[in-house]
Amino acid sequence: PRNASVPEEVHTIDTNLTSLLQPQTVTHPVPAATTSSDENSHQNSAQRRITHLANTLVVVVTPPSAMSSAAAAAASPVWRAAVLTAIKKNQNHMPYAKYFQLATVKRDGRPANRTVVYRGFLGESADITVVTDLRSGKVEEIAHNPEGEFAWYFPGSRDQFRIAGRLKVITHDSAEMQKERQQAWGKMSPNGRAQFAWPVPGFPRLDEEDNGNDDEEGGDNAAGGTFQVDPALISDSAAVLDNFCLVVMAVDEVDHLSLKSNRRYRHVRNVKRKREAEAEAEETKRQL
């Protein structure tokens, strides 16, 4: 049986999330035991379970992204600071900490997953950016279904972030974010830019014959292992190639697992709940 002295929000926290409009941490303190001498063992067991929940569960709700940029910067989500802290703790001795996995949905409903490179938050917002080639499969997948999720693990600090939201691809002819797209191109290394000048992925190569001039590590040299790219195509940081795309995720939900502290944090943006309710209502209409 439920102990009457325990706050009801412990049992209804998930259903009450949409009523929280300001960024805040929802904790669940449990008052000191006030049980009588005749309280049975079942009540004691329930109290212990609730105490454990209170000590391990933290839910943070952030407001919709409709705020002004100044307000968004002032109300920066807690999880954003946690990600930046994890990056700082790991980047010096673990350069691969900038890599994480992006999962999207194929047209047939099957998952598609790949490793991408973190390109930073979009300004002072909580939107996360990566880049991609217009010719890659993920562009079509996002156009069909913009929902995606990042899975990001930091070995040094033992933090895992699962970051879900809606993806938007900024192409060369998009009506918005061209400045941000150009800035992302400008931050790319020459080798990184060169990949966007390669032939269409999946097409057969024209130089399959071994030229007998492998590099020191046993792989092919520039002529055989990678493609020759005109330096003029990649030397100008302002001349963005047409197939270079910026991908922006508007984050709806973050699941942060800290293995060092043995705590789990779940961050939810109210707009996600609203979209889910609208989708359910639309599905109901179709069924009627």
Contacts in CASP RR format, 6 or more apart in sequence:
PFRMAT RR
TARGET T0000
AUTHOR 0000-0000-0000
METHOD contacts of the structure
MODEL  1
PRNASVPEEVHTIDTNLTSLLQPQTVTHPVPAATTSSDENSHQNSAQRRI
THLANTLVVVVTPPSAMSSAAAAAASPVWRAAVLTAIKKNQNHMPYAKYF
QLATVKRDGRPANRTVVYRGFLGESADITVVTDLRSGKVEEIAHNPEGEF
AWYFPGSRDQFRIAGRLKVITHDSAEMQKERQQAWGKMSPNGRAQFAWPV
PGFPRLDEEDNGNDDEEGGDNAAGGTFQVDPALISDSAAVLDNFCLVVMA
VDEVDHLSLKSNRRYRHVRNVKRKREAEAEAEETKRQL
1 42 0 8 1.000
1 43 0 8 1.000
1 46 0 8 1.000
2 11 0 8 1.000
2 46 0 8 1.000
3 35 0 8 1.000
3 43 0 8 1.000
3 46 0 8 1.000
3 47 0 8 1.000
3 50 0 8 1.000
5 31 0 8 1.000
5 34 0 8 1.000
6 30 0 8 1.000
6 31 0 8 1.000
6 47 0 8 1.000
6 50 0 8 1.000
7 28 0 8 1.000
7 29 0 8 1.000
7 30 0 8 1.000
9 16 0 8 1.000
9 26 0 8 1.000
9 28 0 8 1.000
10 28 0 8 1.000
10 30 0 8 1.000
10 50 0 8 1.000
10 53 0 8 1.000
10 54 0 8 1.000
13 26 0 8 1.000
13 28 0 8 1.000
13 57 0 8 1.000
13 59 0 8 1.000
17 59 0 8 1.000
17 61 0 8 1.000
17 268 0 8 1.000
17 270 0 8 1.000
17 273 0 8 1.000
18 270 0 8 1.000
18 273 0 8 1.000
18 274 0 8 1.000
20 26 0 8 1.000
20 61 0 8 1.000
20 270 0 8 1.000
21 63 0 8 1.000
21 270 0 8 1.000
22 63 0 8 1.000
22 75 0 8 1.000
23 60 0 8 1.000
23 61 0 8 1.000
23 62 0 8 1.000
23 63 0 8 1.000
23 75 0 8 1.000
23 77 0 8 1.000
23 78 0 8 1.000
24 60 0 8 1.000
24 61 0 8 1.000
25 58 0 8 1.000
25 59 0 8 1.000
25 60 0 8 1.000
25 78 0 8 1.000
26 58 0 8 1.000
26 59 0 8 1.000
26 60 0 8 1.000
26 61 0 8 1.000
27 54 0 8 1.000
27 58 0 8 1.000
28 50 0 8 1.000
28 53 0 8 1.000
28 54 0 8 1.000
28 57 0 8 1.000
29 54 0 8 1.000
30 47 0 8 1.000
30 50 0 8 1.000
30 51 0 8 1.000
30 54 0 8 1.000
33 47 0 8 1.000
35 43 0 8 1.000
35 44 0 8 1.000
35 47 0 8 1.000
56 262 0 8 1.000
56 263 0 8 1.000
56 264 0 8 1.000
57 264 0 8 1.000
57 266 0 8 1.000
58 263 0 8 1.000
58 264 0 8 1.000
58 265 0 8 1.000
58 266 0 8 1.000
59 265 0 8 1.000
59 266 0 8 1.000
59 267 0 8 1.000
59 268 0 8 1.000
60 77 0 8 1.000
60 78 0 8 1.000
60 79 0 8 1.000
60 265 0 8 1.000
60 266 0 8 1.000
60 267 0 8 1.000
60 268 0 8 1.000
61 267 0 8 1.000
61 268 0 8 1.000
61 269 0 8 1.000
61 270 0 8 1.000
62 75 0 8 1.000
62 77 0 8 1.000
62 78 0 8 1.000
62 126 0 8 1.000
62 267 0 8 1.000
62 268 0 8 1.000
62 269 0 8 1.000
62 270 0 8 1.000
63 75 0 8 1.000
63 269 0 8 1.000
63 270 0 8 1.000
64 269 0 8 1.000
64 270 0 8 1.000
64 271 0 8 1.000
64 274 0 8 1.000
65 72 0 8 1.000
65 125 0 8 1.000
65 126 0 8 1.000
65 250 0 8 1.000
65 269 0 8 1.000
65 271 0 8 1.000
66 271 0 8 1.000
67 75 0 8 1.000
69 124 0 8 1.000
69 125 0 8 1.000
72 124 0 8 1.000
72 125 0 8 1.000
72 126 0 8 1.000
73 124 0 8 1.000
73 125 0 8 1.000
76 124 0 8 1.000
76 126 0 8 1.000
77 126 0 8 1.000
77 251 0 8 1.000
77 254 0 8 1.000
77 267 0 8 1.000
78 265 0 8 1.000
78 267 0 8 1.000
79 126 0 8 1.000
79 161 0 8 1.000
79 163 0 8 1.000
79 254 0 8 1.000
79 256 0 8 1.000
79 265 0 8 1.000
79 267 0 8 1.000
80 121 0 8 1.000
80 126 0 8 1.000
82 159 0 8 1.000
82 161 0 8 1.000
82 256 0 8 1.000
82 265 0 8 1.000
83 152 0 8 1.000
83 161 0 8 1.000
85 157 0 8 1.000
86 97 0 8 1.000
86 154 0 8 1.000
86 157 0 8 1.000
86 159 0 8 1.000
86 161 0 8 1.000
87 97 0 8 1.000
87 98 0 8 1.000
87 118 0 8 1.000
87 154 0 8 1.000
89 154 0 8 1.000
89 156 0 8 1.000
89 157 0 8 1.000
90 97 0 8 1.000
90 154 0 8 1.000
90 155 0 8 1.000
90 156 0 8 1.000
90 157 0 8 1.000
91 97 0 8 1.000
91 98 0 8 1.000
93 156 0 8 1.000
94 154 0 8 1.000
94 155 0 8 1.000
94 156 0 8 1.000
97 154 0 8 1.000
97 155 0 8 1.000
97 156 0 8 1.000
98 117 0 8 1.000
98 118 0 8 1.000
99 115 0 8 1.000
99 116 0 8 1.000
99 117 0 8 1.000
99 118 0 8 1.000
100 115 0 8 1.000
100 116 0 8 1.000
100 118 0 8 1.000
100 150 0 8 1.000
100 151 0 8 1.000
100 152 0 8 1.000
100 153 0 8 1.000
101 113 0 8 1.000
101 114 0 8 1.000
101 115 0 8 1.000
101 116 0 8 1.000
101 150 0 8 1.000
101 151 0 8 1.000
101 152 0 8 1.000
102 113 0 8 1.000
102 114 0 8 1.000
102 115 0 8 1.000
102 116 0 8 1.000
102 130 0 8 1.000
102 138 0 8 1.000
102 148 0 8 1.000
102 149 0 8 1.000
102 150 0 8 1.000
103 111 0 8 1.000
103 112 0 8 1.000
103 113 0 8 1.000
103 148 0 8 1.000
103 149 0 8 1.000
103 150 0 8 1.000
103 151 0 8 1.000
104 111 0 8 1.000
104 112 0 8 1.000
104 113 0 8 1.000
104 138 0 8 1.000
104 141 0 8 1.000
104 142 0 8 1.000
104 145 0 8 1.000
104 147 0 8 1.000
104 148 0 8 1.000
104 167 0 8 1.000
105 111 0 8 1.000
105 112 0 8 1.000
105 141 0 8 1.000
105 144 0 8 1.000
105 145 0 8 1.000
105 147 0 8 1.000
105 148 0 8 1.000
106 112 0 8 1.000
106 141 0 8 1.000
107 140 0 8 1.000
107 141 0 8 1.000
107 144 0 8 1.000
112 137 0 8 1.000
112 138 0 8 1.000
112 141 0 8 1.000
114 138 0 8 1.000
116 130 0 8 1.000
116 132 0 8 1.000
117 130 0 8 1.000
117 131 0 8 1.000
118 128 0 8 1.000
118 130 0 8 1.000
118 152 0 8 1.000
119 129 0 8 1.000
119 130 0 8 1.000
119 131 0 8 1.000
119 184 0 8 1.000
119 187 0 8 1.000
119 246 0 8 1.000
120 128 0 8 1.000
120 129 0 8 1.000
121 127 0 8 1.000
121 128 0 8 1.000
121 129 0 8 1.000
122 128 0 8 1.000
122 129 0 8 1.000
122 180 0 8 1.000
122 248 0 8 1.000
126 251 0 8 1.000
127 248 0 8 1.000
127 249 0 8 1.000
127 250 0 8 1.000
127 251 0 8 1.000
128 150 0 8 1.000
128 163 0 8 1.000
128 248 0 8 1.000
128 249 0 8 1.000
128 251 0 8 1.000
129 180 0 8 1.000
129 184 0 8 1.000
129 246 0 8 1.000
129 247 0 8 1.000
129 248 0 8 1.000
129 249 0 8 1.000
130 247 0 8 1.000
130 249 0 8 1.000
131 184 0 8 1.000
131 188 0 8 1.000
131 244 0 8 1.000
131 245 0 8 1.000
131 246 0 8 1.000
131 247 0 8 1.000
132 138 0 8 1.000
132 139 0 8 1.000
132 169 0 8 1.000
132 245 0 8 1.000
132 247 0 8 1.000
133 139 0 8 1.000
133 195 0 8 1.000
133 196 0 8 1.000
133 201 0 8 1.000
133 243 0 8 1.000
133 244 0 8 1.000
133 245 0 8 1.000
134 171 0 8 1.000
134 172 0 8 1.000
134 242 0 8 1.000
134 243 0 8 1.000
134 244 0 8 1.000
134 245 0 8 1.000
135 200 0 8 1.000
135 201 0 8 1.000
135 243 0 8 1.000
136 201 0 8 1.000
138 247 0 8 1.000
139 169 0 8 1.000
139 245 0 8 1.000
142 148 0 8 1.000
142 167 0 8 1.000
142 168 0 8 1.000
142 169 0 8 1.000
142 247 0 8 1.000
143 169 0 8 1.000
146 166 0 8 1.000
146 167 0 8 1.000
146 168 0 8 1.000
147 164 0 8 1.000
147 165 0 8 1.000
147 166 0 8 1.000
147 167 0 8 1.000
148 164 0 8 1.000
148 165 0 8 1.000
148 166 0 8 1.000
148 167 0 8 1.000
148 249 0 8 1.000
149 162 0 8 1.000
149 163 0 8 1.000
149 164 0 8 1.000
149 165 0 8 1.000
150 161 0 8 1.000
150 162 0 8 1.000
150 163 0 8 1.000
150 164 0 8 1.000
150 249 0 8 1.000
151 160 0 8 1.000
151 161 0 8 1.000
151 162 0 8 1.000
152 160 0 8 1.000
152 161 0 8 1.000
152 162 0 8 1.000
152 163 0 8 1.000
153 159 0 8 1.000
153 160 0 8 1.000
153 161 0 8 1.000
154 160 0 8 1.000
157 260 0 8 1.000
158 258 0 8 1.000
158 259 0 8 1.000
158 260 0 8 1.000
159 256 0 8 1.000
159 257 0 8 1.000
159 258 0 8 1.000
159 259 0 8 1.000
159 260 0 8 1.000
160 256 0 8 1.000
160 257 0 8 1.000
160 259 0 8 1.000
161 254 0 8 1.000
161 255 0 8 1.000
161 256 0 8 1.000
161 257 0 8 1.000
162 254 0 8 1.000
162 255 0 8 1.000
163 249 0 8 1.000
163 251 0 8 1.000
163 253 0 8 1.000
163 254 0 8 1.000
164 251 0 8 1.000
164 252 0 8 1.000
164 253 0 8 1.000
164 254 0 8 1.000
165 249 0 8 1.000
165 250 0 8 1.000
165 251 0 8 1.000
165 252 0 8 1.000
165 253 0 8 1.000
165 272 0 8 1.000
166 249 0 8 1.000
166 250 0 8 1.000
166 252 0 8 1.000
167 247 0 8 1.000
167 248 0 8 1.000
167 249 0 8 1.000
168 247 0 8 1.000
168 248 0 8 1.000
168 249 0 8 1.000
168 250 0 8 1.000
169 245 0 8 1.000
169 246 0 8 1.000
169 247 0 8 1.000
170 176 0 8 1.000
170 177 0 8 1.000
170 178 0 8 1.000
170 180 0 8 1.000
170 181 0 8 1.000
170 245 0 8 1.000
170 246 0 8 1.000
170 247 0 8 1.000
170 248 0 8 1.000
171 245 0 8 1.000
172 181 0 8 1.000
172 240 0 8 1.000
172 242 0 8 1.000
172 243 0 8 1.000
172 244 0 8 1.000
172 245 0 8 1.000
174 181 0 8 1.000
177 246 0 8 1.000
177 248 0 8 1.000
180 246 0 8 1.000
180 248 0 8 1.000
181 240 0 8 1.000
181 244 0 8 1.000
181 245 0 8 1.000
181 246 0 8 1.000
182 238 0 8 1.000
182 240 0 8 1.000
184 244 0 8 1.000
184 246 0 8 1.000
185 193 0 8 1.000
185 237 0 8 1.000
185 240 0 8 1.000
185 241 0 8 1.000
185 244 0 8 1.000
186 237 0 8 1.000
186 238 0 8 1.000
190 231 0 8 1.000
190 234 0 8 1.000
190 235 0 8 1.000
192 234 0 8 1.000
193 233 0 8 1.000
193 234 0 8 1.000
193 241 0 8 1.000
193 244 0 8 1.000
194 226 0 8 1.000
194 227 0 8 1.000
194 229 0 8 1.000
194 233 0 8 1.000
194 234 0 8 1.000
196 241 0 8 1.000
196 243 0 8 1.000
196 244 0 8 1.000
197 227 0 8 1.000
197 229 0 8 1.000
197 230 0 8 1.000
197 233 0 8 1.000
197 234 0 8 1.000
197 241 0 8 1.000
198 226 0 8 1.000
198 227 0 8 1.000
198 229 0 8 1.000
199 205 0 8 1.000
199 227 0 8 1.000
207 223 0 8 1.000
207 224 0 8 1.000
211 221 0 8 1.000
211 223 0 8 1.000
211 224 0 8 1.000
213 221 0 8 1.000
213 223 0 8 1.000
214 220 0 8 1.000
214 221 0 8 1.000
215 221 0 8 1.000
219 225 0 8 1.000
220 226 0 8 1.000
222 228 0 8 1.000
233 239 0 8 1.000
233 241 0 8 1.000
234 241 0 8 1.000
251 269 0 8 1.000
252 268 0 8 1.000
252 269 0 8 1.000
252 271 0 8 1.000
252 272 0 8 1.000
252 275 0 8 1.000
253 266 0 8 1.000
253 267 0 8 1.000
253 268 0 8 1.000
253 269 0 8 1.000
253 272 0 8 1.000
254 265 0 8 1.000
254 266 0 8 1.000
254 267 0 8 1.000
255 264 0 8 1.000
255 265 0 8 1.000
255 266 0 8 1.000
255 267 0 8 1.000
256 264 0 8 1.000
256 265 0 8 1.000
256 266 0 8 1.000
256 267 0 8 1.000
257 264 0 8 1.000
257 265 0 8 1.000
258 264 0 8 1.000
258 265 0 8 1.000
END
